[in-house]
Amino acid sequence: GKKPKVAIVAVMRKMIVTLNAMLRDNQTWRTAAV
């Protein structure tokens, strides 16, 4: 199996990608909310 560190890094990457996507679509989110 994968090492614990590898799994943690994978999770961190997913979080970073998700956060980046949210920041990118921030304007879209606001428009949709309004």
NUDREN-852881 format. One record per atom (N, C-alpha, C): residue number from 1; atom name; x, y, z. Coordinates in pm, 1 decimal, padded with zeros to 6 digits. Example, Ala and Ser with C-alpha at 12.3 -4.5 7.8 and 13.67 -1.06 7.14 Angstrom:
BEGIN
+-----+----+----------+----------+----------+
|   k |  a |       xx |       yy |       zz |
+-----+----+----------+----------+----------+
|   1 |  N |  01319.0 | -00569.0 |  00780.0 |
|   1 | CA |  01230.0 | -00450.0 |  00780.0 |
|   1 |  C |  01320.0 | -00330.0 |  00780.0 |
|   2 |  N |  01285.0 | -00225.0 |  00708.0 |
|   2 | CA |  01367.0 | -00106.0 |  00714.0 |
|   2 |  C |  01290.0 |  00003.0 |  00787.0 |
+-----+----+----------+----------+----------+
This chain:
BEGIN
+-----+----+----------+----------+----------+
|   k |  a |       xx |       yy |       zz |
+-----+----+----------+----------+----------+
|   1 |  N |  00082.7 | -00121.8 |  00000.0 |
|   1 | CA |  00000.0 |  00000.0 |  00000.0 |
|   1 |  C |  00085.3 |  00125.7 |  00000.0 |
|   2 |  N |  00017.1 |  00239.1 | -00005.9 |
|   2 | CA |  00089.8 |  00366.5 | -00006.2 |
|   2 |  C |  00133.8 |  00404.2 |  00134.6 |
|   3 |  N |  00239.5 |  00483.5 |  00142.3 |
|   3 | CA |  00286.2 |  00530.0 |  00273.1 |
|   3 |  C |  00193.1 |  00639.9 |  00323.8 |
|   4 |  N |  00179.9 |  00653.2 |  00454.5 |
|   4 | CA |  00090.8 |  00755.7 |  00513.2 |
|   4 |  C |  00120.7 |  00894.6 |  00458.7 |
|   5 |  N |  00250.0 |  00926.7 |  00445.5 |
|   5 | CA |  00287.3 |  01060.0 |  00395.8 |
|   5 |  C |  00230.7 |  01083.5 |  00256.5 |
|   6 |  N |  00237.8 |  00981.3 |  00172.4 |
|   6 | CA |  00187.5 |  00994.2 |  00035.2 |
|   6 |  C |  00038.5 |  01024.8 |  00037.1 |
|   7 |  N | -00034.3 |  00956.3 |  00125.0 |
|   7 | CA | -00179.1 |  00976.9 |  00133.4 |
|   7 |  C | -00208.8 |  01119.6 |  00179.0 |
|   8 |  N | -00131.9 |  01166.9 |  00277.7 |
|   8 | CA | -00153.1 |  01303.3 |  00329.8 |
|   8 |  C | -00129.0 |  01405.6 |  00219.1 |
|   9 |  N | -00020.4 |  01385.2 |  00144.7 |
|   9 | CA |  00011.2 |  01478.1 |  00035.5 |
|   9 |  C | -00100.9 |  01478.4 | -00067.5 |
|  10 |  N | -00155.2 |  01360.4 | -00096.4 |
|  10 | CA | -00263.5 |  01350.1 | -00194.6 |
|  10 |  C | -00384.9 |  01429.0 | -00146.7 |
|  11 |  N | -00416.4 |  01416.1 | -00018.4 |
|  11 | CA | -00531.6 |  01488.8 |  00037.3 |
|  11 |  C | -00506.6 |  01638.9 |  00030.8 |
|  12 |  N | -00384.2 |  01680.3 |  00067.5 |
|  12 | CA | -00350.5 |  01822.8 |  00063.8 |
|  12 |  C | -00364.9 |  01876.0 | -00078.2 |
|  13 |  N | -00317.9 |  01797.0 | -00175.0 |
|  13 | CA | -00328.7 |  01839.6 | -00315.2 |
|  13 |  C | -00474.4 |  01860.5 | -00353.4 |
|  14 |  N | -00559.8 |  01765.5 | -00314.1 |
|  14 | CA | -00702.6 |  01776.9 | -00347.3 |
|  14 |  C | -00760.5 |  01904.0 | -00286.9 |
|  15 |  N | -00725.3 |  01931.3 | -00161.5 |
|  15 | CA | -00776.7 |  02050.2 | -00092.6 |
|  15 |  C | -00730.6 |  02176.7 | -00164.0 |
|  16 |  N | -00601.7 |  02179.3 | -00201.2 |
|  16 | CA | -00546.9 |  02297.1 | -00269.3 |
|  16 |  C | -00616.2 |  02318.4 | -00403.1 |
|  17 |  N | -00634.4 |  02209.8 | -00477.6 |
|  17 | CA | -00701.2 |  02220.6 | -00607.7 |
|  17 |  C | -00843.5 |  02272.0 | -00590.1 |
|  18 |  N | -00912.4 |  02219.2 | -00489.1 |
|  18 | CA | -01050.6 |  02261.5 | -00463.4 |
|  18 |  C | -01054.8 |  02408.7 | -00425.7 |
|  19 |  N | -00962.6 |  02450.4 | -00338.3 |
|  19 | CA | -00958.8 |  02591.0 | -00295.5 |
|  19 |  C | -00930.5 |  02680.7 | -00415.6 |
|  20 |  N | -00834.6 |  02640.5 | -00499.3 |
|  20 | CA | -00802.2 |  02719.6 | -00618.3 |
|  20 |  C | -00924.2 |  02732.6 | -00709.0 |
|  21 |  N | -00997.2 |  02623.4 | -00726.1 |
|  21 | CA | -01116.2 |  02625.4 | -00810.7 |
|  21 |  C | -01220.1 |  02720.3 | -00752.5 |
|  22 |  N | -01237.4 |  02716.9 | -00620.2 |
|  22 | CA | -01335.1 |  02804.5 | -00554.2 |
|  22 |  C | -01295.6 |  02950.6 | -00573.4 |
|  23 |  N | -01166.0 |  02980.0 | -00558.5 |
|  23 | CA | -01119.4 |  03117.8 | -00574.4 |
|  23 |  C | -01141.4 |  03163.3 | -00718.7 |
|  24 |  N | -01115.0 |  03073.6 | -00813.6 |
|  24 | CA | -01134.1 |  03106.5 | -00955.1 |
|  24 |  C | -01281.0 |  03137.8 | -00982.6 |
|  25 |  N | -01369.1 |  03053.8 | -00928.3 |
|  25 | CA | -01512.4 |  03069.3 | -00956.1 |
|  25 |  C | -01580.6 |  03158.3 | -00852.9 |
|  26 |  N | -01500.2 |  03232.3 | -00776.1 |
|  26 | CA | -01557.0 |  03316.1 | -00670.3 |
|  26 |  C | -01661.4 |  03411.0 | -00728.3 |
|  27 |  N | -01628.3 |  03476.6 | -00838.0 |
|  27 | CA | -01721.9 |  03570.9 | -00899.8 |
|  27 |  C | -01847.8 |  03497.3 | -00943.5 |
|  28 |  N | -01829.5 |  03380.7 | -01003.9 |
|  28 | CA | -01944.0 |  03302.3 | -01049.6 |
|  28 |  C | -02030.5 |  03263.8 | -00931.0 |
|  29 |  N | -01965.5 |  03223.6 | -00820.1 |
|  29 | CA | -02040.3 |  03184.1 | -00700.4 |
|  29 |  C | -02124.3 |  03301.8 | -00651.7 |
|  30 |  N | -02062.7 |  03420.6 | -00646.4 |
|  30 | CA | -02134.9 |  03539.3 | -00598.7 |
|  30 |  C | -02253.4 |  03568.2 | -00689.4 |
|  31 |  N | -02230.5 |  03562.3 | -00818.7 |
|  31 | CA | -02338.3 |  03589.6 | -00914.6 |
|  31 |  C | -02451.6 |  03489.9 | -00895.0 |
|  32 |  N | -02416.0 |  03363.0 | -00877.3 |
|  32 | CA | -02518.0 |  03259.3 | -00859.7 |
|  32 |  C | -02593.4 |  03282.8 | -00728.5 |
|  33 |  N | -02520.1 |  03323.7 | -00624.1 |
|  33 | CA | -02582.8 |  03346.9 | -00493.7 |
|  33 |  C | -02683.6 |  03461.0 | -00504.7 |
|  34 |  N | -02644.9 |  03564.6 | -00578.1 |
|  34 | CA | -02735.3 |  03680.1 | -00593.3 |
|  34 |  C | -02845.5 |  03642.2 | -00690.7 |
+-----+----+----------+----------+----------+
